[in-house]
Each structure stands twice: as C-alpha cells, then as structure tokens.
Amino acid sequence: MQNEVVDSLVRPVIKQVELSPAYSSAEARALPSAIEGNAIGELLRSASGLLTTIEAAEYLRLSPRTLEDMRVTGNGPHYYKLGPGKRSKVVYRREDLESWAQRFSFGSTSEYTVKPGRPVVG
C-alpha cells in the first residue's frame, strides 16, 4: 500500500523533472535514489500538509512531551485527531504551528504580557 502511494506521488514528479530543461539528465537520473528513505516521508508530509507530534515538535524546536502537555493544558498550537477515540492519530498543520508561534513574537522585553493572577515583579 505504501509503495503504491509513494509511486503515485513520486513518479509524476520524476517524469516532470526528466522533461524539465532546468534539470540535467544526471540530476533526473539521481532523483529516484534521492527520494528513498527519509526523503519519502518529507514528500508525503509536503503532499498532505500534516505533521505528527514528533515532526511538529522538531519544527517548533520543542520536545514531543512539551507538545503533549500543551494539548492537555490547552495552551499549545491547534491540533487535529484523525479518527474517534483516545488512541486516534494527532496531527498538526504547519500553518497552525506558525500562527501559534507568531503569538510569541516580541520587539523588546517590555512587550511581554503578564499572566492573569500573577504579580508583576520589578
């Protein structure tokens, strides 16, 4: 099944590269070996646009456990559960990760907000 999915995604790309004048024939011949292993996962991620918890954590430079904790407390990025039940697959969209991270962009330390209920120190 996975090989069929990979073939349906990869073969058209290889064909397009082979026909493109922007790539040399050597680059086109090297493409099939370049898309094996980890590169196939990257290709599938880019095709679906969904990231697993581990991939999302790597993208945000956080630990997967931190993302899991944020799901419980509700202060992390928006996520999706694929399927019913507790054991369904959790995935993130890259746009949601970027949107969430953008909320923590500051120009200076004086722009930090204080959480409600916490005293202002200083």
Secondary structure by P-SEA (a helix, b strand, c coil): caaaaaaaacaaaaaaaaacccccaaaaaaccccccaaaaaaaaaaaaccccaaaaaaaacccaaaaaaaaaaccccbbbbcccccccbbbbbaaaaaaaaaaacccccccccccccccccc
